């Protein structure tokens, strides 16, 4: 009888252990895939905005011209100036000393 109880308790413990491992892995991969999806969406937005900037040839133009050409970024938000950059959807359009765009960098 003692052997049966021991075997039964080991069986239950091992099944609970496997259930915990499966739940942990499910939660881990769910979070990882969520972050991966967010990163992919952010990268797609940066690419789309980069193509818009490249097609409009904004390097060398004044900040006021660029603001009039990029009314909203690919996410529908207005570009804003902060820390020497004009930000448009995760891209920093670096502003030079004479208020012209000199380069484009990722945020």
Secondary structure as the mmCIF struct_conf table of DSSP 4:
data_model
#
loop_
_struct_conf.conf_type_id
_struct_conf.id
_struct_conf.beg_label_comp_id
_struct_conf.beg_label_asym_id
_struct_conf.beg_label_seq_id
_struct_conf.end_label_comp_id
_struct_conf.end_label_asym_id
_struct_conf.end_label_seq_id
HELX_RH_AL_P HELX_RH_AL_P1 UNK A 2 UNK A 56
TURN_TY1_P TURN_TY1_P1 UNK A 57 UNK A 57
TURN_TY1_P TURN_TY1_P2 UNK A 59 UNK A 60
BEND BEND1 UNK A 61 UNK A 61
STRN STRN1 UNK A 62 UNK A 62
HELX_RH_AL_P HELX_RH_AL_P2 UNK A 63 UNK A 69
BEND BEND2 UNK A 71 UNK A 72
TURN_TY1_P TURN_TY1_P3 UNK A 74 UNK A 75
BEND BEND3 UNK A 76 UNK A 76
HELX_LH_PP_P HELX_LH_PP_P1 UNK A 77 UNK A 79
STRN STRN2 UNK A 80 UNK A 82
TURN_TY1_P TURN_TY1_P4 UNK A 83 UNK A 84
STRN STRN3 UNK A 85 UNK A 88
TURN_TY1_P TURN_TY1_P5 UNK A 89 UNK A 90
STRN STRN4 UNK A 91 UNK A 95
TURN_TY1_P TURN_TY1_P6 UNK A 97 UNK A 98
BEND BEND4 UNK A 99 UNK A 99
STRN STRN5 UNK A 100 UNK A 100
STRN STRN6 UNK A 101 UNK A 106
#
